[in-house]
């Protein structure tokens, strides 16, 4: 346990949850698990086409010395630490096994220019006598996330490499030691016909040099190292990815010619430049939060596809026990991820995100539930028919969030090209949809699904972000010279605000309602305390931040959730059952909702308590800075997925608020 910001850090990792290291260039994305092994391998889209998803697809690493094989994920004597020490998305994994006297140090990255995953492996002999150490690097793919047995792997003698391919996806694997290629190789089968995997061929220290297989194929490379007493050797290993065999071989040759050391330095330089807006703020950032600030920005960037999709999480662990994972682009999550980047002056990422959402916009002006990274519609459990009400299966707040964030993007840059490119194609259809999608009984937005994706109703949170988006759109309409729309959208926002004052505050409990529904002409109100109702009303100005409704709602929330001096974590809402381990607690703590509270406290000039929440967040981050979706309040266990892009976005947004407040 370590002390962080006055807290004792005692995060528990369960099973294979979380990715302590993620690496990406916006096209190739690699996630390493708690054993330092490749667990996720996405290409050519971040978050889509995971060629390493599923059982038996971990890329094993093994060491054979003194006649015994030790696999990193099988031998319990290995101890692991993970860091991002280079102010770049270059992960450092230290695997130490004192029982066999070996340390493996990995410097891993995905090249900033080429789609190649590289591992610089430092093999250290802890014994006081020279030894022969054999290092084995194994790889297994289900290319295209396919479960059909149609992959091919071949040894390429002219290229000193192994090729895995299927259709328009090709991976070339190779490595060097002391300027020379690997010493051993073989290609095998796994998961079919009784074959466990080619890695078993390494356990006698001699690979059989099988040259080709098709079906469910894997492969393994071996390096024979002569390591002196208390000395070390280095092995370079890489996987080049291409949309054709030719492209993958080109990247392989470029990596081979340049050398991994050069490519690592070039990638580090790229990240240093990208991080310049962050590095400029470090002198004003609390010292204990500087590393998490940097890491959070890099992790968010790693979750962004170069074509604009912002993936909620690339951690595929949930596939082990659920129907699906978080490898999709929710417009809401993406909008919140853009906000800190917009504030820091980044242009390319927000621009691409708004282009992505524009391409996905429905002809009626709304965004759907979620999208794949290639822009196609993602899976959904929301129907078109809701208790005899026919309505699109959407969350209206997603459309409103994107519209609101685009307005912030324009307001910071004041670039007329943004109006020219996005006003007619994005702003107008979205704002018209929001202004027209109003329930005649309540004057509030028509029912849709809540931001938690669970209930079909009209929500205080959705109402708040719709109100804020329409006001922002009205200002953009004025700038665009569209005065009729400016008047229409502002009038709609004013009407929503008036209706909210009439319907959305629970006088009896002294807190905002979660939602309302109309049943047979009668308005039914849900009294459950939902943190999104409170903070949505605050963030988007639906109610006065100093008004009695807001002040009372905060007091009731704090009292209901029994926020403690040492544990300020907040669940989503009362009796939240999602992934809850103990029915006696209100629900798991979410970073998003807890950090919203910190943002509110900063608005009220309470920097001390806001800093306390920031410190609590730091305490609950993994050593590499990964923030999950939830924390179990009973045992402090990380609840996957991790990283969750939205959690990092709220942390950075809160930290920027804190920096601005304390500078003043």
Secondary structure, 3 states (H helix, E strand, C coil): CEEECCEEECCECCCCCCCCEEEECCCCEEEECCCCCEEEEEEEECCEEECCCCCCCCECEEEEECCEEEECCCCCCCEEEEECCCCCCCEEEEEEECCCCEEEEEEEEECCCCCEEEEEEEEEECCCCCEEEEEEEEEECCHHHCCCCCEEEEEECCCCEEEEEECCEEEEEEEEECCEECCEEEEEECCCCCCCCHHHHHHHCCCCCCCEEEECEEEEEEEEEEECCCCEEEEEEEEEEECCHHHHHHHHHHHHHHCHHHHHHHHHHHHHHHCHHHHHHHHHCCHHHHHHHHHHHHHHHHCECCCCCECCCCCCHHHHCCCCCCCCECHHHHHHHHHHHHHCCCCHHHHHHHHHHHHHCCCCCCCCCCECCCCCECCCCCCCEECCEECCCCCHHHHHHHHHHHHHHHHHHCCHHHHHHHHHHHHHHHHHHHHHCECCCCCCECCEECCCCCCEEEEHHHHHHHHHHHHHHHHHHHHCCCHHHHHHHHHHHHHHHHHHHHHCEECCCCEECCEEEEECCEEEEECCCEHHHHHHHHHCCCCCCCCHHHHHHHHHHHHHCCCCCCCCCECCECCCCCCCCCCCCCCCEEHHHHHHHHHHHHHCCCHHHHHHHHHHHHHCCCCCCCCEEEECCCCCEEEEEECCHHHHHHHHHHHHHHHHHHHC
